């Protein structure tokens, strides 16, 4: 298919600029017809014709648009006979501001002038907004793209430029012609026209790699360039399949809804997912960029070379890339301890969502485009990645790689379904992959394993029972679903090595652990790899607590144990007080990720208890748990510290500052003052904790100073850093000011969501104000994000923290009268979460209060 775009002649682009395209494609008529039906949205066709090979052109006489289905029917005066021919369409479209299709992205030049770039975002179903096409992943074609653009602009597409010549009708324009693409899906086509600088290198295997940055910021592309140049050979080696294109470009786009998009050969990113300033970027940003680059480049093989048959198999693309991005970062940056972070970032996040009644299976049937948008969620990405991690562990790396190579070789430039991957992995490993994995991808949810131990002379006998884990409490249904679960068991004899591995394929299982003494502890799910939770008998749990305190249990297992307990308490299977007691055992904890997960769970508990009159008591608990590690770390990096120490310091100081820890608050205020006055600029890693602390305990002057810093910031990362913490301010009139700011021109459209979310998560008052703001401005917000996943994120961030039945009913009623089809499931999940919070509060608030009071009284009693 050939696509030629005539771009706007003037620049900067006027807001409603129309563009015109001539699209010409080789078409195969399978059976005689006088109509052609194609996908088409927001496009006006001027003329269309079909020329059978070697015959005369037949002009279409009618265009019937089915807007609801995003289709157009071209009617012809005579029958188009079976065979090949050329379909030619001349049409006009709008360069929209919806961050999808072919759209305009606003940026500011170094001299302060506002201009626009023209960029594309086609996944899942928006290529049809740029040109009429058969916009389905299985209908692949080659693309010959030419762009007519202002001569002082950079023009990029999937392939390399093969010709650039003046445009005959206008001396200010040039025509840029790109090489033909391989056979590929429409959602991976891309073109960008704008002003950019770049840095470049060649990977070890000779691929030209470029990172395009805003003008004068080429330096900030160097880190991503280094990661990309290391990543391409890593994947080539891992899959034993070379990267199939001559070049790859990574480009930072100002207005961009997702984190990044894997267009073949031209990967688009939010600025914050690609640009790193050596002086002003924090450690977590470097890590984020490394992961996102690893994720998108994995798609060049897994998704682009081999594409899912239909959106039902989206998880194959996203789950796999979300897993292998960690493998890649672990290869490039072993010091990140990234696999432990995976458990906190992906595994536990997926379990939280998948425990709901309103979750969905990994493989979900998809019809209308709005249903596609709905499955770009933690189930497709994070649960998908988690079950692939479990599968990789079950098969072993060597056979897994063999299977991957079989799969990619067999289906390259074609489409595949989940079953095709299982078949290749089964062939390579000889294990019952399909039987095991179908229990994880075709049914929603995951198991809770109840475990009891009995000592029989020199052996320990374990009785395991699997039941579906439900966020609402013990499973009570008739027919409990079953999973085939790879179980690993370790003991205190060697906490890092499995004493036994077994596939649990029925509801109950008894295993005998030979030569395990009575005083030895036993733990399931070594490495927190199996996608299940564990409920130990009281004495088994009791024996594991010292292993947390003395750190003999590895970090990822300490994290998993704590997270399981917290979730069991949320579900009402154990009491929250039990978990608080276990949390106090983490007093010697050195590991960043373990603290990160603890912090997250205490944050959830704090939000819940903000609905009570003893919120301050839980803040005292937070200060008690975090102050010893805060004192050990101090404010300034020590010689020999690395990436994880920087992350831990930021986390701990932010937690203590928000909780009102006196010494932390005073030091944060002092450092903030020096920073603002230019006496001593805060290191990037300390900015978030300092900003959030001074805002949480600040006034209108603090907020004004922060907004001034935002305006002065040249880097998007710094603007985002400030936007995310503004909601910490607590005075009602200042909260309103922040919400108004969220919709102002000062905030990029994709970042409004995190400002509103920050307000909702900042305080009880903020939560109410943010929800009211979303309702009052719903029309504008919905119009802005029209069905993309940002609308789902906005809803979740705004209402998830409520905790009474009345609010659940209010949220439900609002979205019944203001439907958001692509966020329908999110709304159901949020209402379910609100009801679960209400039940949790009702069940445990009093006992938590009593426990916190007893703790307070304890030193006085001694």
N, C-alpha and C positions, 0 to 999 in steps of 0.2 A: 504494500500500500504506500502510495506517495502522498505526503502531506506538505503543502507549501503555504507558509503563513506570510501575509503582507502585514507588517507591523505598523504601528502608528508612526506617522512622519514627524510629529512634534514631540518634544520632550522638555520638561517633565510631562508625563501622561495625564491628560485631563481625567477627572474622576470617572466619567462614564464612557471612556474611550471604547469605540467599537473596533474590532479587527476583522479582517476578511481572509478567508482561506479558500484555496482551491485544493480539493482532495481528489486523488485519482487512484483507483485500486483495481488490481486484477481480481476478478470475481468469477466464481464457478457456479453456474446455474445447474442445480442438481435435477430439477424437473421443471418442465415448461410452466410459466406463470406470467401474469401481467402486473404483478405487484412485487415490490421488495420492501421488507420490513427490517428496520435497523434501530439501534438505540440512538437517541438524540434528545438533548435537554438544553433549554435556553439558547437555541440556535434558530436562525431564520434562513431557510434554503432559498437561494435565488433561482438557480437552475440545476437540473440533474439530467443526466443522460446515460444510456447504456449502449456500448458498441460491441456486438459479438465479434469474436476474432475473425478478421477478414471480411467484415460486413459493415453495412452503414449504421451510423449512430441513430438511436431511438431516443427522442426527448421525452422525459416524464411530463405528464400533463396535470398531475395533482399531487399535493403533499398533505397528508392527513396526520396531524400531530396528536398522539395519545399522551398528553402531558403527565397524567397520573402514573402511567407505566414507563414514562421516559422513552417513548418510541415514536418513530415516524414511518408512515407507509407511503412509498413512492408508487404512484400509479402510472402505467404506460399504456399508450393507445393500441399497441399490438403485443402479441405474446412473445415473451423472451424465451428462445428455444434453449434446450439443454446444451451445455458446453461452457467454454471459458469466454470471457470478454472483459471490457474495461468499464467500470462504473465511475462517472465523473460528476462531482458535486461542487457547486460554487455557493458559498454561504457566508453569513455574517454572524458574529457572536459578540458578547460583551466581555470586556476584561473586568470580571466581577471583583468584589471585595469580600468574598465568603471563604477565602483560603481553601477553595476546592475548584477543580477544573482548571481552566487557564485564567489566572487571576493576577491582580496588581498587588505588589508588596511595597509599602511605603518606607522610605529610608531618608536619612538626612545626610547631605554631603559634608565633607570636612569644613566647608565654609558656612554651613548652617542652612542651606537651601533644601526644601522638601522636594523629593523626587520619587518616581515609582519604577520598580523593576516589573517585568512580566514573567511570571513563573507558573509551573504546573504542579498539581497534586491530583493524581488520577485514582489512586487506590481508595476505596474499593471500586466504585462504579461511576467515576467522574470523567473518564476519557470522553464520554459522550457529550460533555459540556464544551469540549474543544473541537471535536469533529464527529460527524455521524459515523458510527462503526458498529461492529458486533462486539459489544463490550462485556465479554465473558472470558474468564481465564483460559478455557479450553479452546477458544477460537483464536488460534495464533496466526501471525502473519509476519512478513518482513516489512520494515518501514524505511522508505527513502524520504528523508526530511530536508526541506530547504526553508530557510527563514530570510525574509526581507526585513532588514533592521537599520536603525540609524547607524551611520558608519563609525561613530565614536563609542559604540556600545559593544560589550562582549556578548556573543551569541554561542550558546552551548546546547548540545543534545546528547543522546545516548552514545553516538559514535563520534569518531574523529572527523575534523573538517577536511573535505577533499577539494573544495573550490570556494573561492571568495572573489566576487567581481562586482564592479559598480552596477547599480540598478538603472536600467535605461531611462525610466520615467522621472527619476529624481536624483540629482547629484549628491544629496545628503544621505542617501540610502545605499546599502550594499546587499547583495544576495549571497547568503552563506549556505553552501551545500554540504551535507554530511554523508558519510559512507553508509551503505545499506546495513541495517541491523541484522542479527541472526533472527530466526523464527522466534517470536516472543508474544506475550500477552499484552493487550492494550493498556492494562493498568500500570505497566512498567515503562511506557513511553514517557519521555520528558523533554522539555525545552525551557531555557532560561535566557532572558535578554535583560542586561543591566550593566552597572558599572562595578567592576571587581578587580582586585589585585590577586596574584596567586603565588604560591611557592610550589616547587616541583622536585621530583626525584624519580629514579627508576628502581623498581623492586628488584630483588636478586634474580628473578626470572624475566627481567626485561620489560615489565609493564610500566608505561608512563603513568605516574601518580601525581595528580595536582590537587591542592586544596585552595579553593577560591574564597577570598575574604572580602569584607567591605574595603573600599579604597583606603589606603594608608595603614591597613592593619595586617599586612601579609605576615609579619612576625608572629601574629597570634595563630597562624595556621600550622606552625612548625611541629607542635606536639602531635596533632592529629595526623600530620604527614608521616611522622616517624612511626606512629602506631600502624597506620595503613600499610606502610612499606614493609613492616615486619609481619603483618597479618596475612597478606596475600600469599606469600610463600608457605606460611604455616598451614593455611587451608588447602593449598595445592598439595602439600605433603600429606595432610591428614586424610583427604579424600582420594588421593592419587589421581586427581583430575585437574588439569591446568585451568587457570582463569581464561575464559574464551575470548575476551575482547582485547584490542590493542592498547586501550587506555582506561583509566578510571578517574573521574573527577568527583571531589567532595566539595560541596558548596554551602556556604552559610546564607540562609534566607531570613530577612528581617521579620516578616509576618508569616508565621508557619504554625499550623494547628498541632501537628504531631511532634514527636521528638525528632524523628528523621524518617526518610522514605528511601527505599532501596532501589529506585529506578536503575535499570541495568546500565552501568557505565557512567551514570550521572546521579550520584546520591545527594539528596537535598537534606539539610539539617536546620534546626533552630540554631541561632548563633551560639546559645549557651551549651549546645551539644557538640560543638565543633571547635570553638575558639578558646584558646588558653593564653592568658597574658602571664608571663613568668613572674611579674611583680604582684599582680592584682587577682590572680586566680587561686582559689583555695584548693586544698587536697581533694575534697570530695568532688569538685568540678573536674579535676584531672581524671579521677577515677570514672566519673560519669562519661566523659568524652571517650575514654578508652573502651568502656563497655558498649557505648552506642556505635562507635566505629566498628568494633568487633561484631556486633549484631548485624549491622547493615551489610558488611562485606560477606558475612556468612550467607546472606540471602542471594548473593551473586551466583552461588551454586544452588543452594537449597531454597527454591522459590522462583528464581529467574531461569536457570538452566533447566531445572525440573520444577514444574509448576503444579499446584494442586488442581485437581479435576474441576472442583467447584468449591464455593465458599464454606461448605460443610467441613472441608478439610483444611480450613484456614489454620487451625492449630498446628498442622504439620509444619507450615512455614514458620509461624511465630513461636510455637513451643520449642522447636528445634533451634532456631536462632537465639532464643532467650536462654537456652542451655549452653550452646557452644560459645556464646560471647564470653562466658565465664572461663571456659577452657582456654580460649584465646588470651584473655587478660592474665590468667594464671601463668601462661607461657611467657608473655611479654613482661609482666610485673609480679614475679613470685612473692615479693615483699608485701603485696596487698592482702594476702590471706583471703583471697576473694571467695573461695568455696564456703568458708564459714559465713561470709556476708550473704551468700546466696540463700542460706537457710532463713536469715532474718528478712531479706528483701523480697524473695519470691515464694519460697516454700510455705512459710507461715501465713503470708498474705493470701495465698491461694486457699489454704485450709480455712482461714477465717470466712472467706466468701462461700466456699464449697460446703460449709456446715449448715448453710441456710436452706430452708424449704424452697426458696426461690432461686436456687442456683440452677445450673444446666449442665448436661454432659459435655465433655470436651468436644465430641462430634455432635453437632446440632444441625438439623435440617434448616436450610435457609431459602427463602423465596424472594420477597421484595427487597430492594436495596436498603430500606430502613432496618431490615432484620440483619443485614450484613454488618452495618455500623454497630449494632448492639453486641456482636460477639467479639469485638476488639477489647477484651476485658481480661481480668486476672485469671480467668479459667483458661482461655486460649493461650495466653502468654505464660503465666506463672505456674499454673497446674500442669500445662503442657510441658514446660521445662522440667518440672519436678518429676513427672512420670518418666521422661526420657532419661533423666539422671539416675532414677531407680533402675530403669531398663539397662542402661550402660553398665551399671554396677553388677547387675544380674548376669549379663552376657560376658562382661570382661572387655577391656579396651581393644584387644587384637581382633576378636571376632566382630565387635561392633564396627570397627573401621572397614573390615572386609565386607560386611553387609552394606555399609554406606556406599562403598565403591561400586558394588554390584548394582545397587539402586540407581545411583547417579549415572552410571554407564548405560544401563538398560533404558532409562527414561529420559536421557538428555534431549533437550529441545521438544520434549513431549509433556504430557500431563500425567499425574499419578494420584492415586487415592491412598488412604491410610493402609489399606490391606496390602498394597504393593510394597510398602516399606516393611511391613511385618514379614512378608514372604521372603524378601532379600535377607533380612536379619535372621530368619529361621534357617535359611539355607546355609548361612555363614556359621551359625552357632550350634545347630542341631537341637535347639531348645524350643519348647512350645510357645513361641512368642505371641502368636495371634490369640491363642486361648487365654494366656495371662493378660495381655494388654487390652483385650476387648472388655475385660471387667473394669478397666480403669478409664477407657475412653467412651464407651457406649452407655454407661450408667453414671448418673451424677453422684456426688458425695464420695466418702472414703470411710474406712473402718476405724473403730476404736477397739483396741485389743485389751481385754481384761486379763491380767496375769496374776497367778498365785503360785507360791513355791512351797514345796514340802521336802524336808530333809529325810532321805532314806539312807541311813548309814553314811557311806562316803559320797553319795550322789545327791544332786538336787533334782527333784521332779517338778517340772513347770506345767501348769495347766493353762492353756491359752484359749480364750473365747473371743470371736470377732462379732461385733455388732456395728451397724451404721452409726457414725458419730453425728449427732444432731445438736445444733446450737441451742435448741430449746430443752435439752435434757435427755435422759435415757430413751433409746428407741423403743417404741411400744407397738409398732405396726405388726400385722399378721406375718407376712412373708418378708423376712429380712434379706436384703440383697447380700450377695456374697462376693468377695474379692479373692483373687489368687495373689497371695502376698508373699514376696520374698522376705523372709524373716532372718535377721542376724542377731546373735546373742553373744555378749561378751561378759567377762567376770573381772573382779578386782585383781585376779592373777595377771591379766594383760588387757587393760582397758582399750588398747588400740587395735586389738586383733580379735576376729570372730572365733569364738570357741565352737560355735555351731551355726550352720546356715541351712535353712529348710524352707520349702515352698508350702505355705499354708493354703490348702485349696478346699477346706471345709470349715464349718462354723466352729468346731472345737478341735483342739490338738493337744496331745500330751507329749512332752519331750523330756528325755532323761539327760542331764548334764553329768557326765562321769567325773569323779574326783573333784568335787566342789565342796569345800568344807563349810560347816555352819556359819563361820564368821566372814565368809566371802560374800560380797554383794554380786548381784546379777542384774544386767541391764539389757533391754531389748533395743533394737534399732540403732546399731553402731553407726556413728557418723551422721545420724538423723537423715538417712537416705531413703528409707521406706516411707511411702506417703500414707502414714497412719499415725494415730495418737495412741498413747499407752496409759492404761490405768493400773497402777501397781497396788497390790495389797498393802495395808498400812505398815506392816513390818518390813516389806521389801523396800518401800519408799524411805522409811526411817534409816535403813542401812546405807542408802545412797547419799544422805545429807552430808556426812563427813567427807565424802569424796568430792562434793562441791567445795566445801570449805578448804580442804587441803590441796585442791586442784588436781587430784589424781585422775579425775574424770576429764577427758579432753574438752576443750572449749565448745565445740559444736554439740557435744553431748550434754554439757551443762546447760547450754542454751535450749536445746530440745526438751530437756526435762522440765525446765522452768516454764517454757511456753505451753507444754502439754498441761501442766498443772493450772496455769492461768486460764486456759480454755475450758478445762473441766469445771473450774469455779464459775466462769461466765455462764456455763450451761447448767449450773446447779447440781452437778454430779458430786462435787466436793464443796467445802465452804471456802469463801474468799480468805478468811482468817488463816487457814492452813497455808495458803499461797504466800501471804504476807510474812508468815514465819519462815518459810523457805527463802524468800527474797532477802531476809536478814542474814542468811548463810553466805551471801555473795560478797561479804565485807572485804575479802582478800582478792576479789576478782581483778585480774589485770587486762582481760581481753576486751578490745573495743566492741566487737560485734555482740558479745554477751551483754555488755552494758547497754548497747543500743536497743536490744530487744527488751531488756528490763525497763529501760526508759520509756519505750513505746507502750508497754503494758501498764506502767504506773501512770502514764499520760491518759490512757483509756479510763483507768480507775478514777483519776482526778476529775476528768470530764463528768463521769457518772456522779461523783460525790459533790460536784458543783450544784447539784439539785438538792443538797441537804444543808443543814445549818452547821455542819462540822467540816466544811471544806478546808478550813485552816489546819485541822488536825492531820489531814493526809499530806499537806504541805510540810508539816513538821517531820512526818515519816520520810518523805522524799529527801529532805535536808539531812536527816540522820543516815539514810542509806548512802547518799552521794558525797557527804562532806569528807569522809576519810580518803576516798580516791581523789577528791578535789585538792585536798591538802598535799597528798603525795605528788600530784602532777604539777601544782603551781600554775602560774600564768605564762611563764616563758619556756620555750623549748630548751632542753638540756642537750649537751653534746652526745652524739650517738643515737639520738631519737630519729624516728622515721615517720613514714606516711600514717601508720595506724595510731601513733602517739598523738599526732596532730589532730586526727579525727576524734580521738577519745577526749582530748583536752577541750575541744569545741563543744562536744556533746555534754560533758560534765559541768562545765562552767555555765552553759546555757540553761541546764536543768536547775542548778543551784540559784542562778540569777533570777529565773522566773519564779522559783519558790520563795524568793525573798530572803535568801541567805545573806546576812548582814555584811560580812566581810567581802563577799563576792560583789554585792550591789555597790558598795563604796568604791571598790577597785575599778569596776566597770564604768562608773560615773567619772572617775578620775581619768581613765584612759580615753573615754569618749571625748571629754573636754579637750585633752591634748590633741586628739585626732582632728577634731573640728577646727581647732585653732592652728593646725598645721605644725604643732611642736613635735609631735611624734605620731606618725601615721600608723594606724593599727595594721598588723599583719592580716592577710586575707583570711587566714584560718580563725582569727579571733573576732572578725567583724560581726558575723551572725550572732554569736552569744552575747557580745557587748550591746549590739543594737536591740536585741529582744529584751535584754535586762533593763536598759535605760527606758525603753518604751513602756514596758509592763509597769514600771514604777515612776512613770514620767507624767508631764503635763503638756499644755498646749505649746510651750516653748520647745520642748523635746520633739514633739511631732513636727513643728515648723522646721526645726533644724534638719530633721530626717528627710523631709520633703525637699529641702534645699539640696541636701547631699544627693538625692535622687535626680534632681534636675541637672546637677553638675556632672553626674557620672557619665563617662564616655563609653563605658563598657556595659553591655547588656547583662552580664553576670552580676555586676554590682547593683544595677537597677532591680533585677529580680530578687536579689538578696534582701534589699530594702522592702520591696513589695510584699514579700512573704511574711515579714515580721510586723508590718504596720498595724495589723489587727490586734497586737498585744496591748495596745493603748486601751484604758478602761473607762474613761469618762464618756458618758452617753453622747455629748455633743461632738467629741473628738472622733468617736466611732462613726458617727454620721459623716464627718468630714472625710474619713478614710474611704467609706463606701462611695461617696460622690467622686472622689479621686479615682476609684477603680474604673469608672466609666469615662474618665476624661481622656483627652488626646495624649496626655502624658504617659498613659499605660498602653502598651501594645495589646491588640485585641485578644491574643491568646493568653495574655498574662492577667487579664481582668479576673479570671476564675481563681487564680491563687490569692489575689488580694481579698476577694469576698470570702474565700475559704479560710484565709488567715483570721479574718474578723470572726467568723463562725466558730473557729477553734480557739479563739483567744480568751473568751470569758462567757459566762452565762448571759450577760447583757448583750454581748456581741452576737451570740447565737440567735437571739430573738431579733435583733436589729438586722442581721444579715438575711434571715428568712423573710422578714417584711420587705427588705430592699429587693430581693429576688422576685417576690410576688408583685411589688409595685412597678418593677422594670422588666417584667417577664417578656413583654412583646419585643422590646429592643434586644434583650439577651437572646431570646429564641431566634429572632431574625438573624442575629449576628452568627450564631453557631449552627443554625439550621441542620439539625439531625446528625451533626458530627459527634464524636465521642466527648468533646468538650462540654456538651450540654449535660451528659451523664455525670461527668466529673463535678460540674457545678452543683447539680442536685445533691449528689452524695455529700460533698463538702458542706453544703448549707444545712442539711437536716439530720445527718447521722448522729449528732450528739444529743438529740432530744431523748427524754426518758419518761414520757407519760402517754397513756392510751389516747388521750384527747388530741395530742399533737399528731399521732399516727393517723387518726381519722381526718384531721385537718389537711395534712399533706396529701392523703389519698384523694380527698374531695377536690383540692386545688387542681391536681393533675387530671382528674376526671373532666373538669370543666376547661382545662388548658392542656390538651393532649400533646405529648411529645413522643411520637411513635418509636423513635430509635432509643428512647430512654425508658421505655415501659418497664422493662425488667429491673432497671436500676431503681425506679420508684417503688416497685414491689419489695425489692431487697431493703430499701431504706425504711419502709413502713414496718417490715418484719424486725429490723434492727432496733427501731424505736420501741416496739412492744417487748423485745427481749431485754432491752435496757431497763424498761419499767419493771419487768418481772424480777430482774437481778436486784434492783434497788429495793424493791419490796421484800425480797427474800433475805438479803444479807446486810442491808444498811445498819440495822441495829447492832448486830454482832461485830461488824467492822468498827462502829463507833466505840463499843465497849472495849474492844481490843486496843484501839488507839489511846483511849483514856488510861487503861491499865499500864501501857508502855510508859506513858507520861508520868504516872505515879510511881513507877518502879524505882528510879534513882532515889526518890524521897524516902522510900521504904527501907532502903538498904542501910 
